[in-house]
Amino acid sequence: MNEEQYIRSRFAEEDEHLKGVLKSIEAKGMPNISLPPETAKCITLLAKLSGARDALEIGALGGYSGISIMRGLPEDGRLTSLELNPDYARLAEQNLAKAGFAGRVTYMTGPALESLQSLTEAGRKFDLFLIDADKKNYENYLDAAVKLANPGAVLFADNVLWRGRVYDPDDQDAITVSMRSFNEKVAAHPQLESLLLPIGDGLMVSRVRA
């Protein structure tokens, strides 16, 4: 048993709903890129601690991250989920309903930057964000999230270690460079207090300053 397996076995075992999401993703032939269980548990716990009520996720896939976020919100909490693929959004909605969150999630399909612009124009504000979509747009998603954030909002971004490639100076792959630049931007951002947690593939946790 390695460190990751130990943490999962003691603190982040998947229940029937999360396992069901993974099975549904496999059945649909979708990519198996849901959050690791320990990352999901961390997001749930920090969401509870933050007191967030209105959450926004960029990237729904099959609903694994959506369930993890909703479990950290109060009973009147709501989630807005942005997903490029309508089929993915439909599956996520079905899985969230099975987990007991029917009617509390709004799905917006299409390019996320367009949805984010619409939310900005509508004057929406959120207490919690999860960025887990196309890596080359992480910096653009960050800019949009900060504009949409209430003071004290919590922002998560997954895959920020990019399998260890971000700290390999010889790796100049386009996505690696994008993720490295994102991390540097977050670290120096004047409106954010941040820490990169080395769980899963790296989870960035930031708090938007008041």
FENPE-V406063 format. One line per field, one symbol per residue. ss: DSSP state (H for helix, E for strand, - for the rest). Layout:
# FENPE-V406063
ss = ???
This chain:
# FENPE-V406063
ss = --HHHHHHHHH----HHHHHHHHHHHH---------HHHHHHHHHHHHHH---EEEEE-----HHHHHHH-------EEEEEE--HHHHHHHHHHHHH------EEEEE--HHHHHHHHHH----EEEEEE---HHHHHHHHHHHHHHEEEEEEEEEE---HHHHHH------HHHHHHHHHHHHHHH---EEEEEE-----EEEEEE--
